[in-house]
Amino acid sequence: MRGDRARLRWQLSCAGFKKDIYVTATLRRRLLFINNSSTAFLSHHLPLAEAMREEMETHVAVACDKFDDARHLEKRGIIVHPIRWSRKTVNPLRVALETLAVRKIIASVNPDVVNAINIKCLLVAALAMRFPTIAPSRLVGTITGLGYMFSGDSLQRRLLRCATMTTLRRVLPELRHTLVFSNTDDRRRFASYGIGEGYGNAVNERIRVIPVPGVDTSMYAFLPEPPEGFRVILPARMLWEKGVGEFVAAADILRARGIQAEFVLAGGVDTGNPVAIDERQLREWNTDRKVRWIGHCNNMPALLASANAVCLPSYYGEGFPRSLGEAMSCGRAVVTTDVPGCRDAVLDGDDRVGTGGAIAGLLIPPRNAEALANALAALHANPKKRAAMGHCGREAAAGRFSLEAVTAAMKNVLWDAAAS
């Protein structure tokens, strides 16, 4: 049987008689990751892939954003299956073509476990695995946030949500599967669509909440704030729904109040996302000196060490915002929105707003530049409060969402799936 110890019987003729020799061989299990962005996979999921590579033959079906991404993965011992994938279109024909491509890869690899990372990859993998010619594998869906389709209520997004969640509700029960959510709010949202419920006593075996991808607390070491000035950084992809517009407006408000501060946007342009900010707009802000946009940063620990505070005023469908975790690991106070994922980073355990549970930063309403400006002004005026939040944040990063803890939890999920 695939992935188990197999007894291989060899019959040999020796000096006129037959002798049976039994040899025990170990066949390595196979793991297939599915992701629609090599940039995201390399930055968020490579540590897990490398950890699993030591124990399973590890493959990834991925859309390569850069020419040398596949080569970089292969150097790490991961077998790459390039796939064409559009993150911008929701055309059903395009989804069908992606499903056929994934089906072909699954049939070729014959994995014990398929780990589909994000909602669209889960949808495509689930559809592909319904084909009767596909050998039965266990499907693990890692929901790293609800993303674009849950971040607004336009007609297009409502139709996309309805189609996606209805399909998952119908397809998933036919497959052996486990769902991993980065926060409890996303789990509840899936449950509201009838997904992740109805398993009786098996619910805890099929649903996990793990703050994927975790934070490397050794790389993002605790450091004291710079002694001079007040520098605020927003580290994120340049999407409107990450709260970039509100950040720029808050900078204007604080300058009008006479508060001297530097406002830095750190992140690249995500051209594959429907709500990406045009690069011309970012350069215009630079020219007008409203904020400083530095683009993608290759040395985030050094950048965070230069900051006095970090903010992520997002109303995007966040899972667990790693940028907040990295800032907290460095001992920086954070300002973020009271939305799923963001609130989970700065709240301790099951505490919620109004109970005094915010330990590592300040929570504000989404889409509110005035509230963001007020929160940043409060941190500007109180260095001791920033320091206290920074210590609490470091403690949370080292415990609840360290890379070691998250990777160990995900390894257990994947091995449980392989063994079931």
C-alpha positions as a Markdown table, in Angstrom:
| # | Residue | x | y | z |
|---|---|---|---|---|
| 1 | Met | 0.0 | 0.0 | 0.0 |
| 2 | Arg | 1.3 | 3.5 | -0.9 |
| 3 | Gly | 3.3 | 5.1 | 1.9 |
| 4 | Asp | 3.3 | 2.0 | 4.1 |
| 5 | Arg | 5.8 | -0.7 | 4.6 |
| 6 | Ala | 5.5 | -3.2 | 1.8 |
| 7 | Arg | 6.7 | -6.8 | 1.9 |
| 8 | Leu | 8.4 | -7.6 | -1.4 |
| 9 | Arg | 8.7 | -11.3 | -2.1 |
| 10 | Trp | 11.5 | -12.5 | -4.3 |
| 11 | Gln | 11.8 | -16.1 | -5.5 |
| 12 | Leu | 15.2 | -17.2 | -6.3 |
| 13 | Ser | 16.5 | -20.5 | -7.7 |
| 14 | Cys | 19.5 | -21.6 | -5.8 |
| 15 | Ala | 21.3 | -24.9 | -6.5 |
| 16 | Gly | 18.1 | -26.6 | -7.8 |
| 17 | Phe | 15.7 | -25.5 | -5.1 |
| 18 | Lys | 13.5 | -22.3 | -4.6 |
| 19 | Lys | 14.2 | -20.1 | -1.7 |
| 20 | Asp | 11.9 | -17.3 | -0.6 |
| 21 | Ile | 13.5 | -14.1 | 0.6 |
| 22 | Tyr | 11.3 | -11.4 | 2.1 |
| 23 | Val | 12.6 | -7.8 | 2.0 |
| 24 | Thr | 11.0 | -4.9 | 3.9 |
| 25 | Ala | 11.2 | -1.5 | 2.2 |
| 26 | Thr | 9.9 | 1.9 | 3.3 |
| 27 | Leu | 8.1 | 3.9 | 0.6 |
| 28 | Arg | 8.2 | 7.6 | 1.3 |
| 29 | Arg | 4.9 | 9.4 | 1.5 |
| 30 | Arg | 4.3 | 12.2 | -0.9 |
| 31 | Leu | 3.0 | 15.7 | -0.1 |
| 32 | Leu | 1.7 | 18.2 | -2.7 |
| 33 | Phe | 1.3 | 21.9 | -1.9 |
| 34 | Ile | -0.9 | 23.9 | -4.2 |
| 35 | Asn | -0.5 | 27.7 | -4.2 |
| 36 | Asn | -1.2 | 30.4 | -6.8 |
| 37 | Ser | 1.8 | 32.6 | -6.1 |
| 38 | Ser | 5.4 | 31.6 | -5.8 |
| 39 | Thr | 6.1 | 34.9 | -4.0 |
| 40 | Ala | 3.6 | 34.1 | -1.3 |
| 41 | Phe | 4.8 | 30.5 | -1.0 |
| 42 | Leu | 8.5 | 31.5 | -0.7 |
| 43 | Ser | 7.8 | 34.2 | 1.9 |
| 44 | His | 5.2 | 32.4 | 4.0 |
| 45 | His | 5.2 | 28.6 | 3.5 |
| 46 | Leu | 8.8 | 27.7 | 2.6 |
| 47 | Pro | 9.8 | 26.8 | 6.2 |
| 48 | Leu | 7.0 | 24.3 | 6.5 |
| 49 | Ala | 7.8 | 22.8 | 3.1 |
| 50 | Glu | 11.5 | 22.4 | 4.1 |
| 51 | Ala | 10.5 | 20.8 | 7.4 |
| 52 | Met | 8.2 | 18.4 | 5.6 |
| 53 | Arg | 10.8 | 17.6 | 2.9 |
| 54 | Glu | 12.9 | 15.8 | 5.6 |
| 55 | Glu | 10.0 | 13.4 | 6.1 |
| 56 | Met | 8.0 | 13.3 | 2.9 |
| 57 | Glu | 8.7 | 13.6 | -0.8 |
| 58 | Thr | 7.6 | 17.2 | -1.2 |
| 59 | His | 6.1 | 18.7 | -4.3 |
| 60 | Val | 4.5 | 22.1 | -5.0 |
| 61 | Ala | 2.2 | 23.1 | -7.9 |
| 62 | Val | 2.6 | 26.8 | -8.1 |
| 63 | Ala | 2.3 | 29.8 | -10.4 |
| 64 | Cys | 5.8 | 31.3 | -10.7 |
| 65 | Asp | 5.7 | 35.0 | -10.3 |
| 66 | Lys | 9.4 | 35.4 | -11.1 |
| 67 | Phe | 11.7 | 33.6 | -13.5 |
| 68 | Asp | 14.0 | 32.1 | -10.9 |
| 69 | Asp | 11.4 | 31.2 | -8.3 |
| 70 | Ala | 11.1 | 27.6 | -9.5 |
| 71 | Arg | 14.9 | 27.2 | -9.4 |
| 72 | His | 15.1 | 28.6 | -5.9 |
| 73 | Leu | 12.5 | 26.1 | -4.7 |
| 74 | Glu | 14.3 | 23.2 | -6.4 |
| 75 | Lys | 17.5 | 24.1 | -4.8 |
| 76 | Arg | 15.7 | 23.6 | -1.5 |
| 77 | Gly | 14.9 | 20.0 | -2.5 |
| 78 | Ile | 11.2 | 20.7 | -3.4 |
| 79 | Ile | 9.9 | 19.3 | -6.7 |
| 80 | Val | 8.2 | 22.1 | -8.6 |
| 81 | His | 5.2 | 21.7 | -11.0 |
| 82 | Pro | 4.7 | 25.1 | -12.7 |
| 83 | Ile | 1.1 | 26.0 | -13.4 |
| 84 | Arg | -0.5 | 29.0 | -15.1 |
| 85 | Trp | -2.8 | 30.7 | -12.7 |
| 86 | Ser | -4.7 | 34.0 | -12.8 |
| 87 | Arg | -5.4 | 35.7 | -9.4 |
| 88 | Lys | -7.2 | 38.6 | -11.1 |
| 89 | Thr | -9.9 | 36.9 | -13.0 |
| 90 | Val | -12.9 | 34.9 | -11.7 |
| 91 | Asn | -13.9 | 33.6 | -15.2 |
| 92 | Pro | -15.4 | 30.1 | -14.8 |
| 93 | Leu | -13.6 | 28.9 | -17.9 |
| 94 | Arg | -10.3 | 30.0 | -16.4 |
| 95 | Val | -11.2 | 28.1 | -13.2 |
| 96 | Ala | -12.0 | 25.0 | -15.2 |
| 97 | Leu | -8.7 | 25.1 | -17.0 |
| 98 | Glu | -6.9 | 25.5 | -13.7 |
| 99 | Thr | -8.8 | 22.6 | -12.3 |
| 100 | Leu | -7.8 | 20.4 | -15.2 |
| 101 | Ala | -4.2 | 21.4 | -14.8 |
| 102 | Val | -4.2 | 20.6 | -11.1 |
| 103 | Arg | -5.9 | 17.3 | -11.7 |
| 104 | Lys | -3.1 | 16.4 | -14.2 |
| 105 | Ile | -0.5 | 17.2 | -11.6 |
| 106 | Ile | -2.3 | 15.3 | -8.8 |
| 107 | Ala | -2.6 | 12.2 | -11.1 |
| 108 | Ser | 1.1 | 12.4 | -11.9 |
| 109 | Val | 2.4 | 12.9 | -8.3 |
| 110 | Asn | -0.1 | 10.5 | -6.7 |
| 111 | Pro | 0.3 | 12.3 | -3.3 |
| 112 | Asp | -0.8 | 11.0 | 0.1 |
| 113 | Val | -1.7 | 14.5 | 1.1 |
| 114 | Val | -2.7 | 17.6 | -0.8 |
| 115 | Asn | -2.3 | 20.9 | 1.0 |
| 116 | Ala | -4.2 | 23.7 | -0.8 |
| 117 | Ile | -3.2 | 27.1 | 0.4 |
| 118 | Asn | -6.0 | 29.8 | 0.3 |
| 119 | Ile | -9.6 | 29.6 | -0.7 |
| 120 | Lys | -9.3 | 29.6 | -4.5 |
| 121 | Cys | -6.6 | 26.9 | -4.3 |
| 122 | Leu | -8.9 | 24.9 | -2.0 |
| 123 | Leu | -11.7 | 25.2 | -4.5 |
| 124 | Val | -9.7 | 24.1 | -7.5 |
| 125 | Ala | -8.0 | 21.2 | -5.6 |
| 126 | Ala | -11.4 | 20.0 | -4.3 |
| 127 | Leu | -12.9 | 20.0 | -7.8 |
| 128 | Ala | -9.8 | 18.3 | -9.2 |
| 129 | Met | -9.9 | 15.5 | -6.6 |
| 130 | Arg | -13.5 | 14.6 | -7.4 |
| 131 | Phe | -12.4 | 13.0 | -10.6 |
| 132 | Pro | -12.8 | 9.2 | -10.3 |
| 133 | Thr | -9.4 | 8.6 | -11.9 |
| 134 | Ile | -7.7 | 10.4 | -9.1 |
| 135 | Ala | -6.3 | 8.1 | -6.4 |
| 136 | Pro | -7.8 | 8.9 | -3.0 |
| 137 | Ser | -5.7 | 11.5 | -1.1 |
| 138 | Arg | -6.4 | 13.5 | 2.0 |
| 139 | Leu | -7.1 | 17.2 | 1.3 |
| 140 | Val | -5.8 | 19.8 | 3.8 |
| 141 | Gly | -7.1 | 23.3 | 3.1 |
| 142 | Thr | -5.1 | 26.1 | 4.7 |
| 143 | Ile | -7.3 | 29.2 | 4.9 |
| 144 | Thr | -4.8 | 32.1 | 5.1 |
| 145 | Gly | -7.5 | 34.8 | 5.2 |
| 146 | Leu | -10.7 | 35.4 | 3.3 |
| 147 | Gly | -9.1 | 37.8 | 0.9 |
| 148 | Tyr | -10.6 | 39.9 | -1.8 |
| 149 | Met | -14.0 | 38.2 | -2.1 |
| 150 | Phe | -14.9 | 38.8 | 1.5 |
| 151 | Ser | -13.6 | 42.4 | 1.8 |
| 152 | Gly | -16.5 | 44.2 | 0.2 |
| 153 | Asp | -20.2 | 43.9 | -0.8 |
| 154 | Ser | -20.1 | 44.7 | -4.5 |
| 155 | Leu | -22.3 | 42.6 | -6.7 |
| 156 | Gln | -19.3 | 40.9 | -8.2 |
| 157 | Arg | -17.9 | 39.9 | -4.8 |
| 158 | Arg | -21.3 | 38.7 | -3.5 |
| 159 | Leu | -21.7 | 36.5 | -6.6 |
| 160 | Leu | -18.1 | 35.2 | -6.2 |
| 161 | Arg | -18.7 | 34.4 | -2.5 |
| 162 | Cys | -21.9 | 32.6 | -3.2 |
| 163 | Ala | -20.5 | 30.5 | -6.0 |
| 164 | Thr | -17.3 | 29.6 | -4.2 |
| 165 | Met | -18.9 | 28.8 | -0.8 |
| 166 | Thr | -21.8 | 26.8 | -2.4 |
| 167 | Thr | -19.4 | 24.7 | -4.4 |
| 168 | Leu | -17.2 | 24.0 | -1.4 |
| 169 | Arg | -20.2 | 23.1 | 0.8 |
| 170 | Arg | -21.2 | 20.5 | -1.8 |
| 171 | Val | -17.8 | 19.2 | -2.8 |
| 172 | Leu | -15.9 | 19.0 | 0.5 |
| 173 | Pro | -18.1 | 16.4 | 2.3 |
| 174 | Glu | -17.3 | 14.0 | -0.6 |
| 175 | Leu | -13.6 | 14.2 | 0.2 |
| 176 | Arg | -11.4 | 13.2 | 3.2 |
| 177 | His | -10.4 | 16.7 | 4.3 |
| 178 | Thr | -9.1 | 18.9 | 7.1 |
| 179 | Leu | -9.5 | 22.7 | 7.2 |
| 180 | Val | -6.9 | 24.9 | 8.9 |
| 181 | Phe | -7.9 | 28.5 | 9.7 |
| 182 | Ser | -5.5 | 31.3 | 10.7 |
| 183 | Asn | -8.1 | 32.8 | 13.1 |
| 184 | Thr | -11.4 | 31.9 | 14.8 |
| 185 | Asp | -13.5 | 34.5 | 12.9 |
| 186 | Asp | -12.7 | 32.9 | 9.6 |
| 187 | Arg | -13.8 | 29.5 | 11.0 |
| 188 | Arg | -17.1 | 31.0 | 12.1 |
| 189 | Arg | -17.6 | 32.6 | 8.7 |
| 190 | Phe | -17.1 | 29.3 | 7.0 |
| 191 | Ala | -19.5 | 27.7 | 9.5 |
| 192 | Ser | -22.1 | 30.3 | 8.6 |
| 193 | Tyr | -22.1 | 28.9 | 5.1 |
| 194 | Gly | -22.5 | 25.3 | 6.4 |
| 195 | Ile | -18.8 | 24.4 | 5.9 |
| 196 | Gly | -17.0 | 22.9 | 8.9 |
| 197 | Glu | -20.2 | 21.9 | 10.7 |
| 198 | Gly | -22.1 | 18.7 | 10.8 |
| 199 | Tyr | -19.3 | 16.4 | 11.5 |
| 200 | Gly | -20.6 | 15.4 | 14.9 |
| 201 | Asn | -17.8 | 14.2 | 17.3 |
| 202 | Ala | -15.3 | 14.4 | 14.5 |
| 203 | Val | -15.4 | 18.2 | 14.2 |
| 204 | Asn | -12.2 | 18.7 | 16.2 |
| 205 | Glu | -10.4 | 16.2 | 14.0 |
| 206 | Arg | -11.3 | 18.1 | 10.8 |
| 207 | Ile | -11.0 | 21.7 | 11.9 |
| 208 | Arg | -7.9 | 23.4 | 13.3 |
| 209 | Val | -7.1 | 27.0 | 14.1 |
| 210 | Ile | -3.4 | 27.7 | 13.7 |
| 211 | Pro | -1.9 | 31.2 | 13.1 |
| 212 | Val | -0.2 | 30.3 | 9.8 |
| 213 | Pro | 2.5 | 31.2 | 8.8 |
| 214 | Gly | 4.1 | 32.2 | 12.2 |
| 215 | Val | 7.0 | 34.5 | 12.9 |
| 216 | Asp | 10.7 | 33.7 | 13.1 |
| 217 | Thr | 11.4 | 35.3 | 16.4 |
| 218 | Ser | 15.2 | 34.7 | 16.1 |
| 219 | Met | 15.3 | 36.7 | 12.9 |
| 220 | Tyr | 13.0 | 39.4 | 14.3 |
| 221 | Ala | 14.8 | 40.0 | 17.5 |
| 222 | Phe | 13.6 | 42.3 | 20.3 |
| 223 | Leu | 15.4 | 45.7 | 19.9 |
| 224 | Pro | 14.9 | 49.1 | 21.7 |
| 225 | Glu | 13.4 | 51.9 | 19.8 |
| 226 | Pro | 15.6 | 54.5 | 18.0 |
| 227 | Pro | 16.1 | 57.4 | 20.5 |
| 228 | Glu | 15.2 | 60.2 | 18.1 |
| 229 | Gly | 12.2 | 61.1 | 16.1 |
| 230 | Phe | 8.9 | 59.1 | 15.5 |
| 231 | Arg | 8.8 | 56.8 | 12.5 |
| 232 | Val | 5.6 | 54.9 | 11.6 |
| 233 | Ile | 5.8 | 52.0 | 9.1 |
| 234 | Leu | 3.0 | 50.3 | 7.2 |
| 235 | Pro | 4.4 | 47.0 | 5.9 |
| 236 | Ala | 2.1 | 45.4 | 3.4 |
| 237 | Arg | 1.3 | 44.8 | -0.2 |
| 238 | Met | 0.2 | 48.1 | -1.8 |
| 239 | Leu | -3.6 | 47.4 | -1.8 |
| 240 | Trp | -6.2 | 50.0 | -1.1 |
| 241 | Glu | -7.9 | 47.5 | 1.3 |
| 242 | Lys | -4.8 | 47.2 | 3.4 |
| 243 | Gly | -5.7 | 50.8 | 4.6 |
| 244 | Val | -3.0 | 52.6 | 2.6 |
| 245 | Gly | -5.4 | 55.4 | 1.7 |
| 246 | Glu | -6.3 | 55.9 | 5.4 |
| 247 | Phe | -2.6 | 55.9 | 6.3 |
| 248 | Val | -1.9 | 58.7 | 3.9 |
| 249 | Ala | -4.9 | 60.7 | 5.2 |
| 250 | Ala | -3.8 | 60.1 | 8.8 |
| 251 | Ala | -0.3 | 61.5 | 7.9 |
| 252 | Asp | -2.0 | 64.7 | 6.6 |
| 253 | Ile | -4.1 | 65.0 | 9.8 |
| 254 | Leu | -1.1 | 64.6 | 12.1 |
| 255 | Arg | 0.9 | 67.1 | 10.1 |
| 256 | Ala | -2.0 | 69.6 | 10.4 |
| 257 | Arg | -1.8 | 69.1 | 14.1 |
| 258 | Gly | 1.9 | 70.0 | 14.1 |
| 259 | Ile | 3.1 | 66.5 | 15.0 |
| 260 | Gln | 6.5 | 65.7 | 13.5 |
| 261 | Ala | 6.7 | 62.2 | 12.2 |
| 262 | Glu | 7.9 | 60.1 | 9.3 |
| 263 | Phe | 5.4 | 57.9 | 7.5 |
| 264 | Val | 6.8 | 55.0 | 5.5 |
| 265 | Leu | 5.0 | 52.6 | 3.2 |
| 266 | Ala | 7.0 | 49.3 | 2.8 |
| 267 | Gly | 5.6 | 46.9 | 0.2 |
| 268 | Gly | 5.6 | 46.1 | -3.5 |
| 269 | Val | 2.8 | 46.6 | -6.0 |
| 270 | Asp | 0.6 | 43.5 | -6.4 |
| 271 | Thr | -0.5 | 43.7 | -10.0 |
| 272 | Gly | -2.4 | 40.4 | -9.8 |
| 273 | Asn | -4.8 | 41.8 | -7.2 |
| 274 | Pro | -8.0 | 43.6 | -8.3 |
| 275 | Val | -7.5 | 46.3 | -5.5 |
| 276 | Ala | -3.9 | 47.0 | -6.2 |
| 277 | Ile | -2.7 | 50.6 | -6.0 |
| 278 | Asp | -1.3 | 52.0 | -9.2 |
| 279 | Glu | 2.4 | 52.6 | -9.0 |
| 280 | Arg | 1.9 | 56.1 | -10.4 |
| 281 | Gln | -0.2 | 57.0 | -7.3 |
| 282 | Leu | 2.5 | 55.7 | -5.0 |
| 283 | Arg | 5.2 | 57.7 | -6.8 |
| 284 | Glu | 2.9 | 60.8 | -6.6 |
| 285 | Trp | 2.7 | 60.5 | -2.8 |
| 286 | Asn | 6.5 | 60.3 | -2.7 |
| 287 | Thr | 6.8 | 63.4 | -4.8 |
| 288 | Asp | 4.3 | 65.3 | -2.7 |
| 289 | Arg | 6.1 | 64.1 | 0.4 |
| 290 | Lys | 2.9 | 62.9 | 2.0 |
| 291 | Val | 4.5 | 59.6 | 2.8 |
| 292 | Arg | 7.6 | 57.8 | 1.8 |
| 293 | Trp | 7.1 | 54.7 | -0.4 |
| 294 | Ile | 10.2 | 52.4 | -0.4 |
| 295 | Gly | 8.7 | 49.5 | -2.3 |
| 296 | His | 9.5 | 45.9 | -1.4 |
| 297 | Cys | 12.0 | 45.6 | 1.5 |
| 298 | Asn | 14.5 | 42.8 | 1.5 |
| 299 | Asn | 15.6 | 43.5 | 5.1 |
| 300 | Met | 12.5 | 43.8 | 7.2 |
| 301 | Pro | 14.3 | 43.3 | 10.6 |
| 302 | Ala | 16.5 | 46.3 | 10.0 |
| 303 | Leu | 13.5 | 48.4 | 8.8 |
| 304 | Leu | 11.4 | 47.5 | 11.9 |
| 305 | Ala | 14.4 | 48.3 | 14.1 |
| 306 | Ser | 14.3 | 51.8 | 12.7 |
| 307 | Ala | 10.6 | 52.2 | 13.6 |
| 308 | Asn | 8.9 | 53.6 | 16.7 |
| 309 | Ala | 5.5 | 52.1 | 15.8 |
| 310 | Val | 3.9 | 49.9 | 13.1 |
| 311 | Cys | 0.4 | 50.1 | 11.8 |
| 312 | Leu | -1.8 | 48.0 | 9.5 |
| 313 | Pro | -5.2 | 49.7 | 9.2 |
| 314 | Ser | -6.5 | 46.8 | 7.0 |
| 315 | Tyr | -10.0 | 45.9 | 6.1 |
| 316 | Tyr | -8.8 | 43.2 | 3.7 |
| 317 | Gly | -9.7 | 39.6 | 4.5 |
| 318 | Glu | -6.7 | 38.9 | 6.7 |
| 319 | Gly | -5.8 | 35.5 | 8.1 |
| 320 | Phe | -2.9 | 36.1 | 10.5 |
| 321 | Pro | -1.0 | 39.3 | 9.4 |
| 322 | Arg | 2.6 | 38.3 | 9.6 |
| 323 | Ser | 3.7 | 41.9 | 9.4 |
| 324 | Leu | 2.0 | 42.6 | 12.7 |
| 325 | Gly | 3.6 | 39.5 | 14.2 |
| 326 | Glu | 7.1 | 40.5 | 13.0 |
| 327 | Ala | 6.6 | 44.0 | 14.4 |
| 328 | Met | 5.5 | 42.6 | 17.8 |
| 329 | Ser | 8.4 | 40.2 | 17.8 |
| 330 | Cys | 10.8 | 43.2 | 17.4 |
| 331 | Gly | 9.1 | 44.9 | 20.4 |
| 332 | Arg | 7.1 | 47.5 | 18.4 |
| 333 | Ala | 3.7 | 48.8 | 19.5 |
| 334 | Val | 1.1 | 48.4 | 16.7 |
| 335 | Val | -2.0 | 50.1 | 15.6 |
| 336 | Thr | -4.5 | 48.0 | 13.6 |
| 337 | Thr | -8.1 | 47.6 | 12.8 |
| 338 | Asp | -10.8 | 45.7 | 14.7 |
| 339 | Val | -11.3 | 43.1 | 12.0 |
| 340 | Pro | -10.7 | 39.3 | 11.8 |
| 341 | Gly | -7.0 | 38.4 | 11.9 |
| 342 | Cys | -5.8 | 41.8 | 12.9 |
| 343 | Arg | -7.5 | 41.8 | 16.2 |
| 344 | Asp | -6.3 | 38.2 | 16.9 |
| 345 | Ala | -2.7 | 39.4 | 16.7 |
| 346 | Val | -3.0 | 42.0 | 19.4 |
| 347 | Leu | -5.6 | 40.4 | 21.7 |
| 348 | Asp | -4.6 | 37.9 | 24.3 |
| 349 | Gly | -6.4 | 34.6 | 23.8 |
| 350 | Asp | -10.2 | 34.9 | 23.8 |
| 351 | Asp | -10.3 | 38.5 | 25.0 |
| 352 | Arg | -12.3 | 40.9 | 22.8 |
| 353 | Val | -12.7 | 44.6 | 22.5 |
| 354 | Gly | -14.2 | 46.2 | 25.6 |
| 355 | Thr | -12.7 | 43.6 | 28.0 |
| 356 | Gly | -9.3 | 45.2 | 28.2 |
| 357 | Gly | -7.7 | 42.4 | 26.2 |
| 358 | Ala | -5.6 | 44.5 | 23.8 |
| 359 | Ile | -2.0 | 43.8 | 25.0 |
| 360 | Ala | 0.3 | 44.7 | 22.1 |
| 361 | Gly | -1.3 | 47.6 | 20.4 |
| 362 | Leu | -4.3 | 49.8 | 19.8 |
| 363 | Leu | -7.4 | 48.7 | 17.9 |
| 364 | Ile | -9.4 | 51.2 | 15.7 |
| 365 | Pro | -12.5 | 51.0 | 13.5 |
| 366 | Pro | -11.7 | 50.1 | 9.9 |
| 367 | Arg | -11.8 | 52.8 | 7.1 |
| 368 | Asn | -11.3 | 55.6 | 9.7 |
| 369 | Ala | -8.4 | 57.9 | 9.1 |
| 370 | Glu | -9.3 | 60.1 | 12.0 |
| 371 | Ala | -9.2 | 57.2 | 14.4 |
| 372 | Leu | -5.9 | 56.1 | 13.0 |
| 373 | Ala | -4.4 | 59.5 | 13.4 |
| 374 | Asn | -5.7 | 59.7 | 17.1 |
| 375 | Ala | -4.1 | 56.3 | 17.9 |
| 376 | Leu | -0.8 | 57.2 | 16.3 |
| 377 | Ala | -0.9 | 60.6 | 18.2 |
| 378 | Ala | -1.5 | 58.7 | 21.5 |
| 379 | Leu | 1.6 | 56.5 | 20.8 |
| 380 | His | 3.7 | 59.5 | 19.8 |
| 381 | Ala | 2.9 | 61.2 | 23.1 |
| 382 | Asn | 3.6 | 58.2 | 25.3 |
| 383 | Pro | 6.9 | 56.4 | 24.9 |
| 384 | Lys | 6.4 | 54.3 | 28.1 |
| 385 | Lys | 3.1 | 53.0 | 26.7 |
| 386 | Arg | 4.8 | 52.0 | 23.5 |
| 387 | Ala | 7.5 | 50.2 | 25.4 |
| 388 | Ala | 5.0 | 48.3 | 27.5 |
| 389 | Met | 3.1 | 47.2 | 24.4 |
| 390 | Gly | 6.3 | 46.2 | 22.8 |
| 391 | His | 7.2 | 43.9 | 25.6 |
| 392 | Cys | 3.8 | 42.3 | 25.6 |
| 393 | Gly | 4.0 | 41.9 | 21.9 |
| 394 | Arg | 7.3 | 40.1 | 22.0 |
| 395 | Glu | 6.0 | 37.7 | 24.7 |
| 396 | Ala | 3.0 | 36.9 | 22.4 |
| 397 | Ala | 5.2 | 36.4 | 19.4 |
| 398 | Ala | 7.5 | 34.1 | 21.2 |
| 399 | Gly | 4.6 | 32.0 | 22.5 |
| 400 | Arg | 1.4 | 32.0 | 20.5 |
| 401 | Phe | 2.6 | 32.4 | 17.0 |
| 402 | Ser | 6.3 | 31.6 | 16.8 |
| 403 | Leu | 7.5 | 29.9 | 13.6 |
| 404 | Glu | 8.5 | 26.8 | 15.6 |
| 405 | Ala | 5.1 | 26.4 | 17.2 |
| 406 | Val | 3.2 | 27.0 | 14.0 |
| 407 | Thr | 5.4 | 24.7 | 11.9 |
| 408 | Ala | 5.1 | 21.9 | 14.5 |
| 409 | Ala | 1.3 | 22.3 | 14.6 |
| 410 | Met | 1.1 | 22.2 | 10.8 |
| 411 | Lys | 3.4 | 19.1 | 10.6 |
| 412 | Asn | 1.1 | 17.3 | 13.0 |
| 413 | Val | -1.9 | 18.2 | 10.8 |
| 414 | Leu | -0.2 | 16.9 | 7.6 |
| 415 | Trp | 1.0 | 13.7 | 9.2 |
| 416 | Asp | -2.4 | 13.0 | 10.7 |
| 417 | Ala | -3.9 | 13.5 | 7.3 |
| 418 | Ala | -1.4 | 11.2 | 5.7 |
| 419 | Ala | -2.0 | 8.5 | 8.3 |
| 420 | Ser | -5.8 | 8.7 | 8.1 |
